[in-house]
């Protein structure tokens, strides 16, 4: 998020306060807050303010409306040792990143490889994300709802075994 405050006498510092109360101050007329993360359809009240060179203070409330796209898996292609994911966004966004992960059991989650190690960039007018390369390994483990292993499948031999 980038905020630029203008004042005829010049801006000495400005500040941004999020709805959760976290705030940051910046010197100069521009504040840039990176690393913000939003999901779903949200509306946030952001308080912005500035001090001019005469130490006069100005404040304003801004409504930030966001609509994060839904992501649906289109295809998952698997080979002998790895898989590849293609997903579709419900609508395009100006800029963002998508991260794929897979879950095994109730708590194990692994992030799938991608550009910059863990995520894929999304740009304006883009609604298809291709990536999420992952290694299948030497077998598939079946888990119950609690994450305990209950069976194993070996894709090379076709053998399935139960675990207790």
DALINSUL-V193815 format. One record per residue. N is the residue number from 1. PHI is phi in whole degrees, 0 to 359 (none if undefined). OMEGA is omega in radians with two decimals (* if undefined). BURIAL is b if it has 24 or more other C-alpha atoms within 12 Angstrom, else e. Layout:
# DALINSUL-V193815
n = [N/N]
phi = [PHI/PHI]
omega = [OMEGA/OMEGA]
burial = [BURIAL/BURIAL]
This chain:
# DALINSUL-V193815
n = [1/2/3/4/5/6/7/8/9/10/11/12/13/14/15/16/17/18/19/20/21/22/23/24/25/26/27/28/29/30/31/32/33/34/35/36/37/38/39/40/41/42/43/44/45/46/47/48/49/50/51/52/53/54/55/56/57/58/59/60/61/62/63/64/65/66/67/68/69/70/71/72/73/74/75/76/77/78/79/80/81/82/83/84/85/86/87/88/89/90/91/92/93/94/95/96/97/98/99/100/101/102/103/104/105/106/107/108/109/110/111/112/113/114/115/116/117/118/119/120/121/122/123/124/125/126/127/128/129/130/131/132/133/134/135/136/137/138/139/140/141/142/143/144/145/146/147/148/149/150/151/152/153/154/155/156/157/158/159/160/161/162/163/164]
phi = [none/235/235/240/251/248/209/303/268/96/255/269/206/219/214/230/236/280/300/279/93/290/225/221/244/224/274/90/264/236/245/228/246/260/79/284/230/227/226/69/265/226/229/238/265/250/263/240/202/206/244/275/292/266/66/281/251/232/221/205/258/237/265/255/255/233/226/284/287/281/242/237/286/269/214/232/258/238/244/294/234/211/228/216/247/239/232/237/273/291/202/281/228/294/194/178/221/240/235/261/216/233/243/232/78/274/233/284/224/239/280/276/295/192/301/59/88/224/215/243/288/235/237/306/69/265/234/245/243/243/163/70/293/219/266/283/91/269/186/242/255/265/236/276/297/271/92/280/293/239/190/217/235/259/292/281/254/79/281/241/229/265/242/243]
omega = [3.13/3.14/3.08/-3.10/3.13/3.09/-3.11/-3.13/3.13/-3.13/3.13/3.09/3.07/-3.06/3.08/3.05/3.11/3.13/-3.14/3.09/3.13/-3.14/3.09/3.09/-3.10/3.02/-3.12/-3.03/-3.08/3.05/3.13/-3.11/-3.10/3.08/3.10/-3.08/-3.12/3.03/3.08/3.10/-3.07/3.05/-3.08/3.01/-3.14/3.09/3.09/3.14/-3.13/3.00/3.09/-3.09/3.09/-3.10/2.98/-3.11/3.05/3.13/3.12/3.03/-3.13/3.06/3.12/-3.13/-3.09/3.07/3.11/-3.12/2.97/3.14/3.11/3.09/3.11/3.12/2.96/-3.14/3.12/3.05/-3.12/-3.05/-3.11/3.13/-3.07/-3.04/2.97/-3.11/3.14/3.04/3.13/3.05/-3.11/3.10/3.13/-3.10/3.11/3.14/3.09/3.11/3.08/3.02/3.07/-3.08/3.07/-3.04/-3.06/-3.06/-3.09/3.10/3.10/3.10/-3.12/-3.06/3.14/3.08/-3.08/3.04/-3.00/-3.09/-3.10/3.12/3.08/-3.10/-3.13/3.13/3.11/3.08/3.11/3.06/3.14/3.14/-3.13/3.11/3.10/3.12/-3.12/-3.13/-3.06/-3.14/3.12/3.11/3.06/-3.10/3.04/-3.08/3.14/3.12/3.13/3.13/3.13/3.14/-3.12/3.12/3.09/-3.09/-3.13/-3.09/-3.08/-3.10/3.09/3.14/3.11/3.09/3.13/*]
burial = [e/e/b/b/b/e/e/e/e/e/b/b/b/b/b/b/b/b/e/e/e/e/e/e/b/b/e/e/b/b/b/e/e/e/e/e/e/e/e/e/e/e/e/e/e/b/b/b/b/b/b/e/e/e/e/e/e/e/e/e/e/e/e/e/e/e/e/e/b/e/b/e/e/e/e/e/e/e/e/e/e/e/e/b/b/b/b/e/b/e/e/e/e/e/e/b/b/b/b/b/e/e/e/e/e/e/e/e/e/e/e/b/b/e/e/e/e/e/e/b/b/b/e/e/e/e/b/b/b/b/b/b/b/b/e/e/e/e/e/b/b/b/e/e/e/e/e/e/e/e/e/e/e/e/e/e/e/e/e/e/e/e/e/e]
